[in-house]
Amino acid sequence: MVIFEYPEHSNVKSKLYELSDQDNVHLSQNLDKLKPKGIVGGDLKWRSGLEYRKTDKEVDLLLKWIESLVPYVAHGLSRRGCKPSSDIKYLDDAFKQNPIEFGGGDEFGFDPFGFTLYECWFVYYRKESELVPHDHFPYPITFVYYINCPEGSAPLILNGEEHTMKEGQLIFFNGHDEHAVPTSEVDGRAVMTGCIAYDRARE
């Protein structure tokens, strides 16, 4: 996993929170399709973030920033670890000096610029809601952006480890990593989640 902090969070938080709450209303109207208490997919709008970016500049700005990080995150995850600042410079320099063919495997065995954001949605956690353990296979990369984290917000459980996230933080991890959110004790925890696919075909 790797965590970044969005420097423009204060400029987008209000609009993103409004959209997450708007999607929550849609979700609440379809609770009969969900398991008791748990947010498990149900009638979530899996591509709502991609739709909102067409009309809301705040969403578009955030997603452009997220997309700009994906090549470096993908490269870092392929090496079983990622240090963003050094990896970004290393990747840029390597591509400028020696563009190569990609054939699979770690390091430069694939094209780190060959990823596309395919799904993106909002989740607003009401009090006593939770997110059951799950993963996002077959997507190789998943991200969660933290819009609102009121005091008492539930942590992220990733591969059995607890992570207390802060507003404005963005976490990337492998799509097959199991994650969950325990029962929320407060209203208002809001996130934007997305799945990223590799779509660069080999010649």
N, C-alpha and C positions, 0 to 999 in steps of 0.2 A: 504494500500500500504506500501511498505518498499523499501528503497533505499540503495544500497551498492556501494562501489567504488572498481574497479578492480586495484590491485596494479601493474599489469604487462601491463597496457594499452599502455604505450609507446613502448613496445616490439611487440605489435600485431596491432597497429593502421594502419600502412602502408599497410599491407597485407589485412586487413579487408576492408579498404577503396578501395583498388584496386578491391576486389571482389564485393563490393557494386556497384561500377561504372560499372563493367562488367555486373552485373545483370540489371543495369539501361539501358545499350545498348539494351539488350534483350527486356526490357519493352518498350523502345522508338520505337522499330520496330513493336510494336503491339498497338500503341496508339489508333487505330480505335476501339479497343475493350474496351476502357476506357471511362468513362464519361468526358466531357470537363473539363480540368484542374485538376480534382481530381484523386488521386491514390485510387482506390476503390477495388482493387483485380485484376480484369482483368486477365492478363496473368502472374501474379507473379509466381515465382517458389517456391511453399509453403514449399518444403523440401530441398531447395538448401543448406542451412547451414549444414544439416545432410550429404549431399553428399560431400560438401567441406571438412568436418572434416576428411574424409578418405584420403585426399591427402594433406591437408594444416595443419601443426602442430599448427599454430596460432589459427585456428578455433577450433581445438580439445582441446587445452589448455583452451581456454575461455569457451567452452561448458562444460568441466569437472568441472570447477570452478562453473559455474552456476548450474549444476546438484547437486553439493555438498551442495548448499544452499537450495535446494527445500524442504527437510524435515522440516527445521526450519521455512521457510517461510510458508509452509502449516500449520504447527502447530500454528504459530502466527496468520495467517488469521482466523483460526478456533476459536480463542479467541477474534476476532474483534480488533486485534491490535498486533503489533509485535515489540519487542525490540531485535534486532538480537543477540547482545553479551550475554545477560542474557538468552535468549531463547535457544541458542545453548547449553550452559552449562546445563540448566535445562533439556532439552530434552535428552542429552547424559546421564546425571546422572539418570534420571527417567527410561530409558530403561535398563541401567545396573543393577539397583536395583530391578526393578519389571516389567519384560516383561509381557504384558497382551494381552488378546483377543480384537479385534476391531469389533465394530458393527455399527458404524455410529454416527453422532452427533459431537459436538465440543470436545475440549481438547483431550483426548486419545480415543475418540469413533471411530477412524479410524487409519489406519497405515500410519504415515507420511513418511514412506520410500516406499510407494506403488505407487509413481508417476513416469511417464515416459515422456521424451521430445518427442513429436510426430511431431511437425511442427516447422520449423525454417527457416527464410528467411531474405533477405536484402532489405532495401528500401533506395533509393537515391533520395533526393528531389531536383528537378530542380527549378529554379526561377519561381514563379507563380504557382507551384504545391501545392496541399493540400491533406489532408486526411479527408474524410467526417466522421461525427459521426457514430460509429459502435461499436460492441463488438465482443467477441470471444466465446460466448456460443455455444456449451455445454462444452467447455474446462473450468475447474475450475480455472486455473492459467495462466496468460499471463505475459510475460516479454518483456522489451525493453532495449537493450544495446546501449549506445550512442557512436558511432565510431568517428564522426566528427561533430562539432558544430561551424561553422564559425560565426563571429560577425554578428548579425542580424537574426540568425536562429529563426524559429518559435518555440513557446513553445508547450508543451504537454497540452492538455485540458483533464482532467480526472474527470468525474462526475461533470462537470461544473466549476472546479477549474483549474487555470492556474499554470503550473509548468515549470520553466526555468531550463532545464537540462544541465549538463556539460559533456564534453568528459570523457569517462571512467566510467560514472555512469550506474548502472543497476537498473531498477525499476521493481518490481513485483506488480501485482494487480489482483483482482478477474477477471476471464474471462468474467463475465457478466457486468463488469463496462464499461459504455460508455466512449469512448475516441475519440479524433480527433486532427488534426494538422491544424491550420489556414494557409492561403495562405503564402507561403514562399517568402521573399523579396530577398533572395540570393540563389545561387547555392551551393551545396555541403553538405547540412545536410544529414548525413548518419547514419543509425541505423541497428541493427540486432534485429529482433522480433521473438518470439517463443510462442508456446502454449503447455501446459503441461497437460496430462491426468492422471486420477486415474485408475489404472488397477489391483488393488489387489482384487481378488474375495474373497468373504466370503466363509468359509468352510460350 
